[in-house]
């Protein structure tokens, strides 16, 4: 369960554009472009630039009184703080978004509910998470993948593996189609956990390597470390000392070059154990 919750903190449940028929001003379009930049910087692990672009979008929403844009901004802020494991801040922004939705943007409620379900799951409040999901009659088309991922997480947690396979495969198909590489990598990590539970180690390694390749492409450093460590641990547990050494050595190189000496020493010790 802890592994799944950790994975959820890496998942982006984005505030995407709504397809409702309404006038969208040039100011709102400008704000949405800054949000898109923020998401792109986030996917590259550049948190400073991500927050900078989000703050610009927030200023635009405030200056021109744009409730829809402000909701999107608040949901994205919640995403970033969830990633940083500051769930209290994430909850604060979701609460503020909820107040605006109830007052000025009711049709955006499904976006909020999916985010609240993810936050509750991260807090290990599984029943509340399910309650939020059950309130969604029809998820928005641009949030369908995230909705299916949440259903997959719950089915995996409930050991309903038949439902897990069904929903996660649909989600993977969708994210590949729209080229959402970050969610694709996340789904591969979920598949890896599933295969580990089923003791299908070759498939787990294949899924982790698929995730690793994407995370390297996205330059998501922490996600790369996560994948490398999972692969190394799997090989070590299976008695593959030479393979484990190869991945622990990569981990040592990454963390030592970044000045993360505590972790680098751990990985060095692990590597030496396999020699």
LUMTI-830970 format. One record per residue (C-alpha): residue in one letter; residue number from 0; x negated, y negated, z. Coordinates in steps of 0.5 Angstrom, whole numbers, plus 500, padded with zeros to 3 digits. Layout:
<pts>
pado|lumza|px|py|pz
A|NUM|X|Y|Z;
...
</pts>
This chain:
<pts>
pado|lumza|px|py|pz
X|0|500|500|500;
X|1|494|495|502;
X|2|491|496|495;
X|3|498|495|491;
X|4|499|488|495;
X|5|491|486|494;
X|6|493|487|486;
X|7|499|483|487;
X|8|495|477|489;
X|9|491|478|482;
X|10|498|477|478;
X|11|500|471|475;
X|12|507|470|475;
X|13|508|464|471;
X|14|513|458|471;
X|15|514|459|463;
X|16|518|454|459;
X|17|526|455|459;
X|18|530|456|453;
X|19|536|453|456;
X|20|539|447|451;
X|21|537|441|454;
X|22|533|434|452;
X|23|526|435|453;
X|24|522|428|453;
X|25|515|427|450;
X|26|513|426|458;
X|27|515|433|460;
X|28|512|436|454;
X|29|505|432|456;
X|30|506|435|463;
X|31|507|442|460;
X|32|501|442|456;
X|33|497|440|462;
X|34|500|446|465;
X|35|498|451|460;
X|36|491|448|460;
X|37|491|450|468;
X|38|493|457|466;
X|39|488|457|461;
X|40|483|455|466;
X|41|485|459|472;
X|42|485|465|467;
X|43|477|464|466;
X|44|476|463|474;
X|45|475|456|474;
X|46|480|454|479;
X|47|477|446|480;
X|48|480|445|473;
X|49|486|449|474;
X|50|488|445|480;
X|51|486|438|476;
X|52|491|440|470;
X|53|496|442|475;
X|54|495|435|479;
X|55|496|431|473;
X|56|502|435|471;
X|57|505|434|478;
X|58|504|426|477;
X|59|507|426|471;
X|60|513|429|474;
X|61|513|425|479;
X|62|513|418|475;
X|63|518|420|470;
X|64|523|424|475;
X|65|522|430|471;
X|66|525|436|476;
X|67|524|441|471;
X|68|517|440|470;
X|69|516|439|477;
X|70|519|446|478;
X|71|514|449|473;
X|72|508|445|477;
X|73|510|448|484;
X|74|511|455|481;
X|75|504|454|478;
X|76|501|452|485;
X|77|505|457|489;
X|78|501|462|484;
X|79|494|459|485;
X|80|495|459|492;
X|81|497|466|492;
X|82|491|468|488;
X|83|487|465|494;
X|84|491|469|499;
X|85|494|462|502;
X|86|501|465|503;
X|87|503|460|507;
X|88|502|454|502;
X|89|505|459|496;
X|90|511|459|501;
X|91|511|452|502;
X|92|511|450|494;
X|93|516|456|493;
X|94|521|453|498;
X|95|520|446|495;
X|96|521|449|488;
X|97|528|452|491;
X|98|530|445|493;
X|99|530|442|487;
X|100|533|448|483;
X|101|539|448|487;
X|102|540|441|486;
X|103|538|439|479;
X|104|536|446|475;
X|105|540|451|477;
X|106|538|455|471;
X|107|531|456|473;
X|108|533|460|479;
X|109|531|467|476;
X|110|524|464|476;
X|111|524|462|483;
X|112|527|469|485;
X|113|521|473|481;
X|114|516|469|485;
X|115|519|470|492;
X|116|520|477|490;
X|117|512|477|489;
X|118|511|473|495;
X|119|515|477|500;
X|120|512|484|497;
X|121|505|480|498;
X|122|507|479|505;
X|123|509|487|506;
X|124|516|485|507;
X|125|519|490|502;
X|126|526|489|503;
X|127|526|482|502;
X|128|523|483|496;
X|129|528|488|493;
X|130|533|483|495;
X|131|531|477|491;
X|132|530|482|485;
X|133|537|485|486;
X|134|540|477|485;
X|135|537|477|478;
X|136|543|479|474;
X|137|538|478|467;
X|138|531|476|468;
X|139|529|471|463;
X|140|526|473|456;
X|141|519|470|458;
X|142|519|473|465;
X|143|521|480|463;
X|144|514|483|463;
X|145|513|480|470;
X|146|520|482|472;
X|147|518|489|470;
X|148|512|489|474;
X|149|515|488|480;
X|150|520|493|479;
X|151|514|498|478;
X|152|511|496|484;
X|153|517|497|488;
X|154|518|504|485;
X|155|510|506|486;
X|156|511|504|493;
X|157|517|508|494;
X|158|514|514|490;
X|159|519|514|485;
X|160|514|515|479;
X|161|519|517|474;
X|162|521|510|474;
X|163|514|507|475;
X|164|512|510|468;
X|165|518|508|465;
X|166|518|500|467;
X|167|510|500|467;
X|168|510|502|460;
X|169|515|497|458;
X|170|511|492|461;
X|171|505|494|458;
X|172|508|494|451;
X|173|511|487|452;
X|174|504|484|454;
X|175|500|487|449;
X|176|505|484|444;
X|177|505|477|446;
X|178|497|478|448;
X|179|498|476|455;
X|180|491|479|457;
X|181|491|477|464;
X|182|497|481|465;
X|183|495|487|461;
X|184|489|488|465;
X|185|493|488|471;
X|186|498|493|469;
X|187|491|497|467;
X|188|489|497|474;
X|189|496|499|477;
X|190|496|505|472;
X|191|489|506|475;
X|192|492|507|482;
X|193|498|511|480;
X|194|493|516|476;
X|195|489|516|483;
X|196|495|518|487;
X|197|496|523|482;
X|198|489|526|482;
X|199|488|524|475;
X|200|481|521|475;
X|201|479|521|468;
X|202|485|517|466;
X|203|484|513|472;
X|204|477|511|470;
X|205|480|510|463;
X|206|485|505|466;
X|207|480|501|470;
X|208|475|501|464;
X|209|480|498|460;
X|210|482|493|465;
X|211|474|491|466;
X|212|473|490|459;
X|213|479|485|459;
X|214|477|482|465;
X|215|470|481|462;
X|216|473|478|456;
X|217|477|473|461;
X|218|471|472|465;
X|219|475|473|471;
X|220|469|474|476;
X|221|472|477|482;
X|222|477|482|478;
X|223|471|484|474;
X|224|468|486|481;
X|225|474|489|483;
X|226|474|494|477;
X|227|467|495|478;
X|228|467|497|485;
X|229|473|502|484;
X|230|470|505|478;
X|231|464|506|483;
X|232|467|509|488;
X|233|471|514|484;
X|234|465|517|481;
X|235|462|517|488;
X|236|468|521|491;
X|237|467|525|485;
X|238|460|527|486;
X|239|458|523|480;
X|240|452|520|484;
X|241|448|517|477;
X|242|455|514|474;
X|243|456|511|481;
X|244|449|508|481;
X|245|450|505|475;
X|246|456|501|477;
X|247|454|499|484;
X|248|447|497|481;
X|249|451|492|476;
X|250|455|490|483;
X|251|449|488|486;
X|252|446|484|480;
X|253|453|480|480;
X|254|453|478|487;
X|255|446|477|488;
X|256|445|472|482;
X|257|451|469|485;
X|258|448|468|492;
X|259|453|473|495;
X|260|448|476|500;
X|261|452|480|504;
X|262|456|484|499;
X|263|450|484|494;
X|264|446|488|500;
X|265|452|493|501;
X|266|452|494|494;
X|267|444|495|494;
X|268|445|500|499;
X|269|450|504|496;
X|270|446|504|489;
X|271|440|507|493;
X|272|444|512|497;
X|273|445|515|490;
X|274|438|516|488;
</pts>
